Amino acid sequence: MRSAQDILAELNAADESPRVEAKRSRDIGKSVIETVVAFANEPGLGGGHILLGVGSGVDDKGDARYWPEGLSDPDKIQKDLASQSATMLNVAIRPEMSVERIDGKTIVVVFVPEADVTQKPVYLKATGLPRGAFRRIGSTDQRCTDEDLWVLRGASQPQVGPDMAIVSDARMEDFDPQAIAEYRRLRAQANPQAEELGYENPDMLEALSAVRHVDGALKPTLAGIVLFGKPLALRRLFPALRIDYIRVIGTQWVDDPEQRFQSVDIRKALMLALPVAEASIVDEMPKGFRLPEGELQSRQEPILSRKVIREALANAVMHRSYQDHGAIQIIRYSNRIEILNPGYSLKDMASLGTPGSRLRNPAIAAVLHELNWAETKGSGIRTMRRMAGDAGLPLPEFVSDRQKNEFKVTLFLHHLLTEDDYAWLKALAGDTLSGDEAKALIYARETGAIDNTACRDFSGLDTLQASSLLRRLRDRGLLEKQGAGSRTHYTLTSPGAHVEHDTVQGELPLEGGKQGGEGGKQGAQGGKRTLPDLPPELTTRLPKPGQRLSTDALRQLIRDLCGWQALRGEELATLLHKDLKYLRNKHLTEMMQGGELAFLFPESPNHALQAYTLPASKGEGN
């Protein structure tokens, strides 16, 4: 069992800790017992530690801080916890406990071992299943759903999955003959000797769990309608069930009602919808040239393998929750593709890519496996990672959000560190960054934010090392911390901001690409610049330090300054004697959204030379 000092050090070094929970707890209440249940249940976690008698708060940097507060009666705490863990649960849990003193304060350290799979799910007897059972998700204790119970019991899926349920208002006439014919064609390609190809359609559909016998008649299942249903049947039975292919200009989502994006709705049976979705992605993907050995003519192929795209699409449709009436979204940014589906991952995120799969929809998954659309035995994510790496691209990112009930796959479309990226990094912080720090900044620029999970994905660091790296960049003024606990993430301090760096510089220890200028000198991009003299009519209107202007007067002055010359945020803040964060949050962002200002580089919001200017129509009017 770990020491209290060691556990406190981990809590203060990380934004989140799945294996550690700290509580003030002067008595054993509901919250402590729920954490005991969560640690006992979570597969693969190996149990967890609880510190009792610890206070917590947030420091001026926004980091959580923990300190010993002490317990007046540690003996009673131990007795109550042992008693409740043995009597309130469906199986007796025997936590290990010890009493330690830190800075003169008494703390109880508790270790809860993971229960054997034959004892799971562990749950509160008074509440029952599923709500009396808890799982440890990130640094939180989450009530279980029916789907979680399959996982805790060690089953890949229930005997009859949710996708095998009868759709009450569906009819046999709702099946699309074209979709059924497409299945037969693809199945014959994969295995010409497949037994079901010799069946008549009703028998084949039954073999695929697309229909079931009810009172002597065949009735369509959810899997049957999703895989083979006519468009009108899908609209009638599942109005929001579709795949949306969305094209976004630039690298980040912008809430602009005028022209946010272009969207294509794909509302067909999966047998017909998946090829359309694949073609939509491939047609707009950057192409590369390849000359196969022994051939004289080169081929133009997508930089990302079709296999990776197929696996990502298959993952979305076979693992999504069909109880959540929402669309699958494929969002195409200029530098990446994000595929979002309703339904969090039933598999622990740390186990993604390892053999074994947790299936929500076994009937749909079986069909996609048979058609070679998806890997078997849970190896699809491992395949995506391997093939992206072989193409020289950053590894795909996988994010499961239990609270949003959402899973997201991000496929990157260019090398993470290009020559332009090196120039941007050098302008931002000189040559003082480590390889992982540089990648973290590029990632935050390209996607808008970075969290501990993403940092671990591309760096191979553990949770504590990733937290330390992100905090280090925050302390240097390169990143800003947002959120807290499991919601902690970091954004770039300012799109065009330059941050002072140490004068002693080395080379960026990065693989591939070129370094910046020689001798560690500041390059031409980014950094401070000398502005021309302001026109007298603007100089006389600048506020003095401490002087307050009305909102209307201040924004008119900002417009006039940006009409004179495109200005960076820090330049406006200096001229107006305002804090940059205040100016951006209270004025610049709203003025951008209202069309009063525009970016100098609208296609690249995080451009190293980004500045504010007037929209074209307004600029021409001045």
C-alpha positions in Angstrom: 0.0 0.0 0.0 1.3 3.5 -0.9 2.2 6.1 1.7 0.0 9.2 2.2 3.0 11.5 1.3 3.4 9.7 -2.0 -0.3 9.9 -2.8 -0.5 13.6 -1.9 2.4 14.3 -4.2 0.6 12.6 -7.1 -2.6 14.5 -6.5 -0.7 17.8 -6.5 1.2 16.9 -9.6 -1.7 15.8 -11.8 -4.9 17.4 -13.1 -6.7 14.0 -12.5 -5.9 10.7 -11.0 -8.1 7.7 -11.7 -6.5 5.6 -9.0 -6.6 8.1 -6.2 -9.4 9.9 -4.4 -9.0 12.5 -1.5 -11.8 13.3 0.9 -12.1 15.5 3.9 -14.6 13.0 5.4 -14.9 13.2 9.1 -17.3 10.4 8.9 -18.0 7.6 6.4 -20.8 8.8 4.2 -22.4 7.9 0.9 -19.6 9.5 -1.2 -16.9 7.3 0.4 -18.8 4.1 -0.1 -19.6 5.0 -3.8 -15.8 5.4 -4.3 -15.2 2.0 -2.7 -17.7 0.4 -5.1 -16.2 2.2 -8.1 -12.6 1.1 -7.3 -13.8 -2.5 -6.6 -15.6 -2.6 -10.0 -13.5 -0.9 -12.6 -11.9 -3.5 -14.9 -8.2 -3.4 -15.2 -7.7 -0.6 -12.7 -6.3 -2.9 -10.0 -8.2 -1.0 -7.3 -7.4 2.4 -5.9 -6.4 4.5 -2.9 -8.6 6.8 -0.8 -7.1 9.5 1.5 -9.3 10.5 4.4 -8.6 13.7 6.3 -7.4 15.8 3.3 -8.5 19.3 2.4 -8.5 20.7 -1.1 -8.7 23.9 -3.0 -7.6 25.8 -6.1 -4.4 28.0 -6.3 -4.0 31.2 -8.3 -3.0 29.2 -11.4 -6.2 27.2 -11.4 -4.5 24.0 -10.2 -6.1 21.8 -7.6 -4.1 21.7 -4.3 -4.4 19.1 -1.5 -3.1 19.3 2.0 -3.4 17.3 5.3 -6.3 18.6 7.4 -6.5 15.8 9.9 -9.1 13.5 11.5 -10.1 13.7 15.2 -11.1 10.0 15.5 -9.3 7.8 13.0 -10.2 4.6 14.8 -13.9 5.3 14.4 -13.4 6.1 10.7 -11.7 2.8 10.1 -14.3 0.8 12.0 -17.2 2.5 10.2 -15.6 2.0 6.8 -14.8 -1.7 7.4 -18.4 -2.3 8.7 -20.2 -0.5 5.8 -18.0 -2.2 3.2 -18.9 -5.6 4.6 -22.6 -5.1 5.2 -24.0 -2.5 2.7 -22.8 -4.2 -0.5 -23.8 -7.3 -2.2 -20.4 -8.8 -1.6 -18.1 -8.0 1.4 -15.2 -5.7 0.4 -12.2 -5.7 2.8 -10.2 -2.5 2.3 -6.7 -2.2 3.6 -6.2 0.7 6.0 -3.4 2.5 7.8 -3.0 5.6 9.9 -0.2 8.2 9.1 0.7 11.6 10.3 1.9 14.4 8.0 2.7 17.9 9.4 1.2 16.8 12.7 -2.1 15.9 11.1 -3.7 12.4 11.2 -4.7 10.9 7.8 -6.2 7.5 7.1 -4.9 5.8 3.9 -7.4 3.2 2.4 -6.6 0.8 -0.4 -9.6 -0.9 -2.1 -8.6 -3.9 -4.2 -10.4 -4.7 -7.5 -13.0 -7.4 -7.0 -12.8 -10.7 -8.9 -14.9 -10.8 -12.0 -17.1 -13.5 -10.5 -18.1 -11.0 -7.7 -18.9 -8.1 -10.1 -20.8 -6.0 -10.3 -20.4 -4.8 -6.7 -23.3 -2.6 -5.8 -25.2 -1.1 -2.9 -27.9 -3.6 -1.8 -30.4 -0.9 -0.9 -30.3 0.7 -4.3 -29.9 -2.5 -6.5 -28.8 -2.7 -10.1 -27.9 -0.9 -12.2 -27.9 2.4 -10.2 -26.4 0.9 -7.1 -23.2 0.0 -9.0 -20.5 2.5 -9.8 -17.5 2.6 -12.2 -14.3 4.7 -11.9 -14.3 6.9 -15.0 -11.3 9.2 -15.0 -11.3 10.8 -11.6 -15.0 10.4 -11.0 -17.4 7.8 -9.7 -20.2 7.2 -12.3 -23.4 5.2 -11.8 -23.6 2.1 -14.0 -26.0 1.6 -16.9 -27.2 -1.7 -18.2 -24.3 -1.6 -20.8 -21.8 -1.2 -18.0 -23.0 -4.4 -16.3 -22.0 -6.5 -19.4 -18.5 -5.1 -19.1 -18.2 -5.7 -15.3 -19.4 -9.3 -15.8 -16.7 -9.8 -18.3 -19.1 -10.4 -21.2 -18.4 -9.0 -24.7 -22.1 -8.5 -25.2 -25.4 -9.9 -23.8 -26.9 -13.0 -25.4 -29.4 -10.8 -27.2 -28.0 -7.4 -28.0 -30.0 -4.2 -28.2 -29.7 -4.3 -32.0 -31.6 -7.6 -32.0 -34.7 -6.1 -30.4 -37.9 -6.1 -32.5 -38.9 -2.7 -34.0 -42.6 -2.7 -33.2 -43.8 -0.6 -36.1 -41.5 -2.1 -38.7 -42.7 -4.4 -41.5 -41.0 -6.8 -43.9 -41.9 -4.4 -46.7 -39.5 -1.9 -45.1 -36.5 -3.8 -46.3 -34.7 -2.3 -49.3 -34.0 -5.0 -52.0 -31.0 -2.9 -53.3 -29.4 -3.0 -49.8 -30.0 -6.8 -49.5 -28.5 -7.3 -53.0 -25.5 -5.2 -52.0 -24.9 -7.4 -49.0 -25.0 -10.5 -51.2 -22.5 -8.9 -53.6 -20.1 -7.9 -50.9 -20.4 -11.2 -49.0 -19.6 -13.1 -52.2 -16.5 -11.0 -52.7 -15.4 -11.8 -49.1 -16.3 -15.4 -49.2 -17.9 -17.0 -52.3 -18.7 -20.2 -50.3 -20.6 -18.4 -47.5 -23.5 -20.7 -46.5 -26.1 -17.9 -46.1 -25.7 -16.9 -49.8 -27.6 -20.0 -50.7 -30.6 -19.0 -48.5 -33.7 -17.1 -49.7 -33.9 -13.6 -48.4 -36.1 -14.2 -45.4 -33.9 -17.1 -44.2 -30.7 -15.1 -44.8 -32.1 -12.1 -42.9 -33.0 -14.4 -40.0 -29.5 -15.9 -40.0 -28.1 -12.3 -39.8 -30.4 -11.4 -36.8 -32.1 -8.9 -39.1 -35.5 -10.5 -38.4 -36.9 -12.7 -35.6 -39.9 -15.0 -35.3 -42.6 -13.5 -33.2 -46.0 -15.3 -32.9 -45.2 -17.3 -36.0 -44.3 -14.3 -38.1 -41.0 -12.7 -39.1 -40.5 -9.2 -37.6 -37.6 -6.8 -38.4 -35.1 -6.1 -35.7 -33.3 -2.8 -35.1 -30.2 -4.3 -36.8 -32.3 -5.3 -39.8 -33.7 -1.8 -40.4 -30.4 -0.1 -39.8 -28.5 -2.4 -42.2 -31.2 -3.0 -44.9 -34.1 -0.5 -44.3 -35.5 1.7 -47.1 -34.9 5.5 -46.7 -38.6 6.1 -46.0 -38.6 3.4 -43.3 -35.6 4.9 -41.7 -37.2 8.4 -41.7 -40.4 7.0 -40.3 -38.9 4.7 -37.6 -35.7 6.6 -36.7 -36.1 10.3 -37.8 -32.6 11.3 -36.6 -30.7 8.2 -37.8 -28.3 9.4 -40.5 -24.7 10.1 -41.3 -23.8 13.8 -41.7 -20.8 14.7 -43.7 -19.8 18.3 -42.8 -17.1 20.4 -44.4 -15.7 23.2 -42.2 -13.5 26.0 -43.5 -10.3 26.2 -41.5 -9.2 24.1 -38.5 -11.8 25.0 -35.9 -15.6 25.0 -35.6 -16.9 28.6 -35.8 -20.5 29.5 -34.8 -21.2 31.7 -37.8 -24.9 31.5 -38.8 -24.0 33.0 -42.2 -21.6 30.3 -43.4 -20.5 27.9 -40.8 -20.2 24.8 -42.9 -21.5 22.8 -45.8 -23.3 19.6 -45.0 -24.4 16.4 -46.8 -27.0 14.2 -45.1 -26.7 10.4 -45.8 -30.0 8.7 -44.9 -29.7 5.2 -46.3 -29.4 1.6 -45.1 -25.8 1.0 -43.8 -25.2 -1.3 -46.7 -25.6 1.7 -49.0 -24.6 4.6 -46.7 -21.1 3.4 -45.7 -19.8 3.4 -49.3 -21.2 6.9 -49.8 -19.6 8.1 -46.6 -16.3 6.5 -47.5 -16.4 8.1 -51.0 -17.2 11.5 -49.6 -14.1 11.4 -47.4 -11.7 9.9 -50.0 -12.8 12.3 -52.8 -11.7 15.4 -50.7 -8.6 13.9 -49.1 -5.1 15.1 -50.1 -3.5 12.6 -52.5 0.0 11.3 -52.7 1.9 9.6 -55.5 3.3 6.1 -55.2 5.3 4.0 -57.7 4.8 0.3 -56.9 7.9 -1.8 -57.3 8.1 -3.2 -60.8 5.6 -0.8 -62.3 6.4 2.1 -64.7 3.3 4.3 -63.9 2.8 6.0 -60.6 -0.5 5.9 -58.7 -2.3 8.7 -57.0 -3.7 7.5 -53.7 -5.2 9.2 -50.6 -2.5 10.0 -48.0 -4.6 8.1 -45.4 -5.4 4.4 -46.3 -9.0 3.5 -47.2 -8.6 0.7 -44.6 -8.2 3.3 -41.8 -11.3 5.2 -43.1 -13.3 2.1 -43.2 -12.3 1.0 -39.7 -13.2 4.4 -38.3 -16.7 4.4 -40.0 -17.3 0.8 -39.0 -16.3 1.7 -35.4 -18.9 4.5 -35.4 -21.9 2.5 -36.7 -21.3 -0.7 -34.8 -20.4 0.8 -31.4 -22.8 3.7 -31.4 -25.9 3.7 -29.1 -29.0 3.4 -31.1 -31.0 4.3 -28.0 -29.7 7.8 -28.5 -31.5 9.3 -31.4 -28.7 11.3 -32.9 -26.7 11.4 -36.1 -23.2 10.2 -36.7 -21.1 13.2 -37.7 -18.1 13.2 -40.0 -16.5 16.7 -39.7 -13.9 17.5 -42.4 -11.5 20.2 -41.3 -8.6 21.4 -43.4 -6.1 19.4 -41.4 -8.1 16.5 -39.9 -11.3 14.4 -39.9 -13.4 14.0 -36.8 -16.0 11.2 -36.6 -18.4 11.4 -33.7 -21.0 8.9 -32.7 -23.5 8.8 -29.9 -22.5 6.3 -27.2 -19.3 6.3 -25.0 -16.8 3.5 -25.2 -17.7 0.4 -23.2 -14.0 -0.5 -23.2 -11.7 1.2 -20.8 -9.8 3.9 -22.8 -6.4 2.6 -21.5 -7.3 -0.8 -23.1 -8.1 0.5 -26.6 -6.1 -1.3 -29.2 -5.7 -4.4 -27.1 -7.3 -7.7 -28.1 -11.0 -8.1 -27.2 -14.0 -6.0 -27.9 -17.0 -4.7 -26.0 -19.9 -4.7 -28.5 -23.1 -2.7 -28.1 -24.5 -4.1 -31.4 -23.3 -7.6 -32.0 -25.6 -8.3 -35.0 -24.4 -5.2 -36.9 -20.8 -5.9 -35.9 -21.0 -9.5 -37.2 -22.2 -8.3 -40.6 -19.5 -5.7 -40.9 -16.8 -8.3 -39.9 -18.1 -10.8 -42.5 -17.9 -8.1 -45.2 -14.3 -7.2 -44.1 -15.5 -3.7 -43.3 -14.2 -4.1 -39.7 -11.4 -6.1 -38.0 -12.4 -8.9 -35.7 -11.5 -9.4 -32.0 -11.2 -5.7 -31.3 -8.1 -5.1 -33.4 -9.5 -2.3 -35.5 -8.1 0.5 -33.4 -4.7 -1.1 -33.4 -4.9 -1.4 -37.2 -5.8 2.3 -37.6 -2.8 3.3 -35.4 -0.4 1.0 -37.3 -1.5 2.2 -40.8 -1.5 5.9 -39.9 2.1 5.4 -38.5 3.1 3.6 -41.7 1.9 6.6 -43.7 4.0 9.0 -41.6 1.0 10.6 -40.1 0.2 11.4 -36.4 -1.6 8.5 -34.8 -5.4 8.7 -34.6 -6.9 10.2 -31.4 -9.7 8.4 -29.6 -11.8 10.3 -27.0 -14.7 8.8 -25.0 -16.9 11.2 -23.2 -19.3 9.5 -20.8 -21.1 12.7 -19.7 -21.8 13.7 -23.3 -22.4 10.0 -24.2 -20.2 10.4 -27.2 -17.1 8.8 -28.8 -14.8 10.7 -31.2 -12.1 9.5 -33.6 -9.7 12.1 -35.0 -7.8 11.3 -38.2 -5.0 13.7 -39.0 -4.2 14.5 -42.6 -0.7 15.9 -42.5 2.6 15.4 -40.6 2.4 16.9 -37.2 5.6 18.9 -37.5 6.2 20.5 -40.9 8.7 23.2 -41.9 6.1 25.9 -41.3 5.4 24.5 -37.9 9.1 24.8 -36.9 9.1 28.4 -38.0 5.9 29.1 -35.9 7.4 27.4 -32.8 10.6 29.3 -33.2 8.7 32.6 -33.4 6.6 31.6 -30.4 9.3 30.3 -28.0 12.7 30.2 -29.6 14.6 26.9 -29.5 13.9 26.1 -25.9 11.1 23.5 -26.4 11.5 19.7 -26.0 10.1 17.5 -28.8 6.9 16.6 -26.8 6.4 20.3 -25.8 6.6 21.3 -29.4 4.1 18.7 -30.5 1.7 19.7 -27.7 1.7 23.3 -28.9 1.2 22.3 -32.5 -1.7 20.0 -31.5 -3.3 22.8 -29.5 -3.0 25.2 -32.4 -4.4 22.7 -34.9 -7.4 21.4 -32.8 -8.1 24.4 -30.6 -7.2 22.6 -27.3 -5.2 19.8 -25.7 -5.9 17.6 -22.7 -4.0 15.0 -20.8 -5.4 12.1 -22.9 -4.4 13.7 -26.2 -0.9 14.5 -24.8 -0.5 10.9 -23.8 -1.6 9.6 -27.1 1.0 11.3 -29.2 3.9 11.4 -26.7 3.7 8.0 -25.0 3.9 9.8 -21.6 2.0 8.6 -18.5 -0.7 10.7 -16.8 1.7 12.4 -14.4 4.3 13.2 -17.0 1.7 14.6 -19.4 0.2 16.8 -16.6 3.7 18.0 -15.8 4.4 18.9 -19.5 1.1 20.8 -19.9 1.6 22.7 -16.7 5.1 23.6 -17.7 3.8 25.1 -20.9 1.1 26.9 -18.9 3.7 28.3 -16.5 5.7 29.7 -19.4 2.7 31.5 -20.7 2.3 29.4 -23.8 -0.9 27.7 -22.7 -4.0 28.7 -20.7 -5.7 26.2 -18.4 -9.4 25.7 -18.9 -11.8 23.6 -16.7 -10.9 21.5 -13.7 -10.6 17.8 -12.8 -11.4 15.4 -15.6 -12.6 18.4 -17.7 -9.1 20.1 -17.6 -7.8 21.2 -21.0 -5.4 23.8 -22.3 -5.7 26.3 -25.1 -3.1 28.6 -26.7 -2.6 31.8 -24.7 -3.2 33.9 -27.8 -3.3 33.1 -31.5 -0.6 35.6 -32.4 1.0 36.1 -29.1 4.8 36.0 -28.6 6.1 34.7 -25.3 9.4 35.8 -23.9 11.9 32.9 -23.8 15.3 32.2 -22.3 18.3 33.8 -24.0 20.3 30.6 -23.8 18.9 28.4 -26.5 19.6 25.1 -28.1 18.1 23.2 -31.0 14.6 21.8 -31.0 15.1 18.1 -30.5 12.5 17.1 -33.1 12.6 14.4 -35.7 12.3 15.5 -39.3 11.8 18.9 -40.8 14.2 21.9 -40.6 15.3 24.0 -37.8 14.7 27.8 -37.7 17.4 30.5 -38.2 21.0 29.9 -37.1 22.3 30.8 -33.7 18.9 30.8 -32.1 18.0 34.3 -33.3 14.4 35.4 -33.4 13.0 34.7 -36.8 10.9 37.1 -38.9 7.6 35.5 -37.9 5.8 36.4 -34.7 7.5 38.3 -31.9 7.4 42.0 -31.2 7.4 44.4 -34.1 7.8 48.1 -34.6 4.6 49.9 -35.7 4.7 53.0 -37.8 3.7 56.3 -36.1 0.0 56.6 -35.4 -1.9 59.3 -37.3 -2.5 62.3 -35.0 -6.3 61.8 -35.1 -5.8 58.4 -33.5 -3.1 59.3 -31.1 -5.3 62.0 -29.4 -8.1 59.5 -28.9 -5.9 56.9 -27.1 -6.9 56.5 -23.4 -4.4 57.4 -20.7 -3.5 54.6 -18.2 -6.4 54.1 -15.9 -8.8 56.1 -18.0 -12.1 54.3 -18.7 -14.0 54.6 -22.1 -17.5 53.6 -22.7 -18.0 50.3 -24.5 -19.2 52.1 -27.7 -16.3 54.5 -27.6 -13.7 51.8 -27.0 -15.1 49.5 -29.8 -15.2 52.4 -32.2 -11.5 53.2 -31.4 -10.6 49.5 -31.9 -12.4 49.6 -35.3 -10.5 52.8 -36.3 -7.2 51.4 -35.2 -7.7 48.1 -37.1 -8.8 50.1 -40.1 -5.5 52.0 -40.0 -3.4 48.8 -39.8 -4.0 45.2 -39.0 -3.1 44.8 -35.3 -2.4 41.9 -33.1 -4.2 41.4 -29.8 -1.2 42.3 -27.7 -0.6 45.5 -29.8 -4.2 46.6 -29.2 -3.9 45.8 -25.5 -0.7 48.0 -25.3 -2.2 50.9 -27.2 -5.4 50.8 -25.1 -3.7 50.1 -21.7 -5.9 47.0 -21.3 -5.2 43.5 -20.2 -5.1 41.3 -23.2 -7.3 38.5 -21.8 -9.9 41.1 -20.8 -9.8 42.8 -24.1 -10.1 39.6 -26.1 -12.9 38.1 -23.9 -15.0 41.2 -23.5 -14.5 43.0 -26.8 -12.5 41.4 -29.6 -14.3 38.0 -29.6 -17.8 39.7 -29.6 -16.7 42.1 -32.3 -15.4 39.2 -34.4 -18.7 37.3 -34.0 -20.7 40.5 -34.8 -18.8 41.0 -38.0 -17.1 44.2 -36.8 -13.6 42.7 -37.0 -12.0 40.0 -39.1 -8.8 37.9 -38.9 -6.0 38.9 -41.3 -5.6 35.2 -42.0 -9.2 33.9 -41.8 -8.4 30.4 -43.1 -5.8 29.9 -40.3 -7.1 31.3 -37.0 -4.0 30.3 -35.1 -1.5 31.8 -37.6 1.7 33.0 -36.1 1.2 36.4 -37.7 -2.5 36.6 -36.9 -4.0 40.1 -36.4 -7.3 41.9 -36.3 -8.5 44.0 -39.3 -11.8 45.3 -40.7 -13.9 43.0 -42.9 -13.4 43.7 -46.6 -16.7 45.6 -47.0 -16.0 47.8 -44.0 -12.4 48.4 -44.8 -13.3 49.6 -48.3 -15.7 52.1 -46.9 -13.1 53.9 -44.8 
